[in-house]
Every structure is written in C-alpha cells, then in structure tokens.
Amino acid sequence: AISQGQDGILITPNGPAVVDAVERAREAGLYVIALDTPPEPADAVDITFATDNVDAGRRIGEWTAATLGGEDAVIALLDLFDDRIVSVDHSRDQGFLEGMGIDTADDQANGDEAKTGDYSGGSYTIVCNEATGGAEDGGATAMENCLSQNPDVNVVYTINEPAAYGASQVLESAGKSPEDVLLVSVDGGCAGVGYVEKGILDATSQQYPVRMAEEGVQAIAQLARTGEKPETTDGLDFFDTGVALVTDEPAEGVESITSADAKEICWG
C-alpha cells in the first residue's frame, strides 16, 4: 500500500514491485518512508522505519544461553524458507545464534554454521534447519522432521509464533514436557504473548508494527512542519522502532518484560 501526503509518502509492504513507483515519487520531490523491511538497496527510499530482526533474534538467544546454565544445547532451527533468501529469515536465525554465542559464519545465510561446537555456556549440536513457511502446520512438520533426526532436542528456535505453536503440539505429542525443551520465537503478537502466559512458549521477542506506522506518519508531519528529516539509528541503515524480550522466566543479566506487561502493548 502507498499512502501519499503533500510532502512525503509511506510505503508498506515494500519490495521490487514498488521500487519503480518510489523512484518516480522521489524524482517528483516527495520524501519516501518505507515501513517494516528495508528495501534492497536500502537507499531506494529516503528512510525505513522497521524493527531490528537481528536484535530480536539475539535477545532470545541470550535468554536461551543464560537459561541453559551450561547444559548441552541440542538445537532445532525452524526457519521461514529453504528455497529463497529473505532478510527477516536469516536476520532472526543468525541473531539467535549470535545471542547464543555461536559463530554464524556467513550472517546472511542460514545453515552454514558449524553443526557442533561451543556456545557461551557449554557445548551445542545443531540438529536441523527446517522451513516452516511461518505457518502452524509448517512448524509441526518441521518439528517432526527434527525429532526424527534427534529426539533429544532441548532448544527450539522458531521464525514466528504460529510456527512455534505448531512445534509445541508435536513436542507435546512426543511426550516432551515444557521443562524438557526451551521453545523461543519472535513477533510478540497478542496470540504469542498468550502462549508465553500459558507456558506454551518460553520466550519471544516482541516487535511493534503499529509503532512503525505511527512514527512514520509523525516523521512525515514533522518534515511538513519544520523541514526536519528523520535519521537512521546509529549503526543501522534504518530507524529502529524497538524490540523487547517477553518471558515469565527471567534470566540473570538479560533484560525482559513479563507477559502481563506485553499484553498491554501487543498487536494483532
């Protein structure tokens, strides 16, 4: 969708299909703000308001490592795709591994890291990288495939909360109790926060899509009033709208909020 004002426009979602339209808008003197995902290249628009998916992954990785307390980590990675590369997929996956203290090799690619080695607290084994399509049934199938490769999985990273829920149903059917497996995810929608509250999901990173839109509109309004343009967040090629770790089992040294706190600001 494209929302246009006198001085600028917001685009969401963004991607190759709108790049030509954006180029024409900028040539016409409009200031263009993208929402949610930086385009490729990032400078196709003037600025993007988005969440830092690497940071989101890193936070659940840090929490997982701290919660394991030195126990061996037998990890299942339930990703988005296995037939294409999209930034949200590798950013969350690689951020999680980074938070665990695992060398990611190429941080733009899933699955090329060493399958065994040491994380920040002990030894790890990566059992699988399975695609879920970001869906509940995909999460279930991926979890089944991972357990068939190694039934001793005790850490499950998931690309999003629908995939996490599908994985949780398979873990339960396999006789795995919540105490047996750490299940973590990213998004922080109201359903996912509910999973944390119910103990289905141990931790998730909450992101704020509504804030992206609100702050994008505010930036256009400020540009119109004062001519002041928004700036990217230090170290990033976009304006970071924030993320928070949600868990009811806080880990020492890892900042988090509770599911009760997250319910007040969740989306969806």
C-alpha positions in Angstrom: 0.0 0.0 0.0 1.1 3.6 -0.7 -0.1 6.5 1.5 0.7 9.9 0.0 0.7 13.3 1.6 1.8 16.7 0.2 5.4 16.3 1.3 6.0 12.6 1.5 4.7 9.1 1.2 4.7 5.9 3.3 5.0 2.5 1.6 4.2 -0.9 3.1 4.9 -3.6 2.2 7.8 -2.6 0.2 9.8 -4.6 -2.4 10.8 -4.8 -6.0 7.2 -4.3 -7.2 7.1 -0.7 -5.8 10.7 0.4 -6.5 9.8 2.0 -9.8 6.9 3.9 -8.3 9.1 5.0 -5.4 11.8 6.2 -7.9 9.2 8.3 -9.7 7.9 9.8 -6.4 11.4 10.8 -5.3 12.1 12.3 -8.7 8.9 14.4 -8.2 10.3 15.7 -4.9 8.4 13.5 -2.5 10.2 12.2 0.6 9.6 8.4 0.8 9.5 6.4 4.1 9.2 2.6 3.9 7.8 0.6 6.8 8.7 -2.9 8.2 11.5 -4.1 5.9 14.3 -2.0 4.3 14.2 -2.4 0.5 17.1 -3.6 -1.5 19.0 -1.4 -1.8 18.2 0.4 1.4 18.7 3.8 -0.3 15.9 3.1 -2.8 13.8 5.1 -0.2 14.8 8.0 2.0 14.5 6.0 5.2 12.8 2.9 6.6 11.1 2.6 9.9 11.5 -1.0 11.0 12.3 -3.4 13.7 15.8 -4.8 14.1 15.3 -8.6 13.5 18.9 -9.4 14.3 18.4 -7.8 17.8 15.2 -9.7 18.2 16.9 -13.0 17.5 19.9 -12.0 19.6 17.7 -11.4 22.7 16.0 -14.8 22.6 19.5 -16.4 22.0 20.9 -14.6 25.1 18.0 -15.7 27.2 18.3 -19.3 26.0 22.0 -19.5 26.7 21.5 -18.0 30.2 18.6 -20.3 31.0 20.5 -23.4 29.9 23.1 -22.6 32.6 25.8 -24.6 31.0 23.7 -27.6 29.9 24.4 -29.1 26.4 22.2 -27.4 23.8 20.6 -29.7 21.2 19.1 -27.2 18.9 16.4 -27.3 16.2 16.2 -24.2 14.0 12.7 -23.8 12.5 13.2 -21.1 9.8 10.9 -19.5 7.2 12.1 -20.8 3.8 14.6 -23.2 2.3 14.0 -22.2 -1.3 14.7 -18.4 -1.2 16.6 -15.9 0.9 14.8 -13.1 2.7 16.3 -10.8 5.3 13.8 -11.5 8.1 14.6 -15.2 7.9 18.4 -15.0 8.2 18.3 -12.0 10.5 16.3 -13.7 13.2 18.0 -17.1 12.8 21.5 -15.7 12.8 20.7 -13.2 15.6 19.6 -16.1 17.7 22.8 -18.0 17.1 24.8 -14.8 17.8 22.9 -14.4 21.1 23.8 -18.0 22.0 27.4 -17.2 21.4 27.7 -19.4 18.3 29.8 -18.4 15.3 27.4 -17.7 12.5 30.0 -18.0 9.6 28.1 -16.0 6.9 25.5 -14.0 8.8 23.4 -13.6 5.6 22.9 -17.3 5.2 21.1 -19.9 7.3 22.6 -23.3 7.9 26.3 -22.7 7.1 27.5 -22.6 10.8 29.3 -25.5 12.4 26.9 -28.1 13.5 28.8 -28.8 16.7 30.9 -26.6 18.9 30.7 -24.4 22.0 28.1 -21.7 22.8 28.6 -19.1 25.5 27.7 -21.6 28.3 28.7 -25.1 27.1 28.5 -27.4 24.1 25.9 -27.3 21.3 24.7 -29.5 18.5 22.5 -28.1 15.7 20.2 -30.9 14.6 18.3 -29.2 11.8 17.4 -26.2 9.8 13.8 -26.8 8.6 11.5 -24.5 6.7 8.1 -23.7 8.2 6.6 -21.1 5.8 5.9 -19.2 9.0 2.7 -21.3 9.5 1.4 -23.6 12.2 1.3 -26.7 10.1 4.7 -25.9 8.7 6.1 -25.6 12.3 4.5 -29.0 13.1 6.1 -30.7 10.1 9.4 -29.1 10.7 9.4 -30.2 14.3 8.6 -33.8 13.3 11.5 -33.8 10.9 13.9 -32.5 13.5 12.8 -35.0 16.2 13.2 -37.8 13.7 16.8 -36.8 13.3 17.5 -36.4 17.0 14.8 -37.0 19.7 17.0 -35.3 22.3 16.3 -31.7 21.1 16.1 -29.4 24.1 16.2 -26.0 22.3 13.8 -25.0 19.6 14.2 -21.6 17.8 11.2 -20.6 15.6 10.9 -17.9 13.0 7.5 -16.8 14.4 4.8 -17.7 16.9 2.4 -19.7 14.5 5.4 -21.9 13.7 6.2 -22.1 17.4 2.7 -23.2 18.3 2.8 -26.0 15.6 6.1 -27.1 17.0 4.7 -27.2 20.6 1.9 -29.5 19.6 4.4 -32.0 18.1 6.6 -31.8 21.2 3.7 -32.5 23.4 2.6 -35.5 21.3 6.2 -36.8 21.5 6.0 -36.7 25.3 8.2 -33.7 25.8 7.1 -31.5 28.7 7.8 -27.7 28.8 10.6 -28.5 31.3 12.3 -30.7 28.7 12.6 -28.1 25.9 13.2 -24.3 25.6 10.9 -23.0 22.9 11.6 -19.5 21.7 10.3 -17.2 18.9 9.9 -13.7 17.6 6.9 -11.3 16.9 5.2 -10.6 20.2 1.7 -10.5 18.8 -1.2 -11.0 21.3 -1.5 -14.7 20.5 2.2 -15.2 21.0 2.1 -13.3 24.3 -0.7 -15.6 25.3 1.4 -18.6 24.6 4.1 -17.2 27.0 1.4 -16.6 29.6 0.2 -20.2 29.3 3.7 -21.7 29.3 3.5 -23.0 25.7 6.3 -20.6 24.7 9.2 -19.9 27.0 10.2 -16.5 25.5 9.6 -14.3 22.5 10.9 -11.0 21.2 8.1 -8.5 20.9 8.1 -6.1 17.9 5.9 -3.1 17.3 4.4 -2.8 13.7 1.9 -0.2 14.9 4.7 1.9 16.2 6.4 1.8 12.8 3.3 3.3 11.1 2.8 5.9 13.9 6.4 7.1 13.9 6.5 7.1 10.1 3.4 9.3 10.0 4.9 11.6 12.7 8.1 11.9 10.7 6.2 13.0 7.6 4.2 15.5 9.7 7.4 16.9 11.2 9.0 17.2 7.7 6.0 19.1 6.5 6.0 21.5 9.5 9.7 22.1 10.0 11.6 20.5 7.1 13.5 18.3 9.6 14.2 14.8 8.2 14.4 11.7 10.4 17.7 10.0 10.8 18.6 6.3 10.9 19.6 4.6 14.1 23.3 4.5 14.8 24.9 1.5 13.2 21.8 0.6 11.2 20.5 1.6 7.7 17.0 2.2 9.1 15.2 3.8 12.0 14.8 1.1 14.7 11.3 1.1 16.3 12.4 -1.3 19.1 12.0 -4.8 20.5 11.6 -6.3 23.9 12.2 -9.8 25.3 9.0 -11.3 26.7 9.2 -14.1 29.3 7.8 -15.1 32.6 11.1 -16.9 33.5 13.6 -14.0 33.6 17.3 -14.9 33.2 20.0 -13.1 35.1 21.7 -10.4 33.1 19.1 -10.5 30.3 16.6 -7.6 30.2 13.0 -8.7 29.8 9.3 -7.9 30.4 6.6 -10.2 31.6 3.7 -11.5 29.5 1.4 -9.3 31.6 3.4 -6.2 30.6 3.5 -7.4 27.0 -0.3 -7.9 26.8 -0.8 -4.2 27.3 1.2 -3.3 24.2 0.8 -6.4 21.9 -0.7 -6.3 18.5 -3.0 -8.5 16.4 
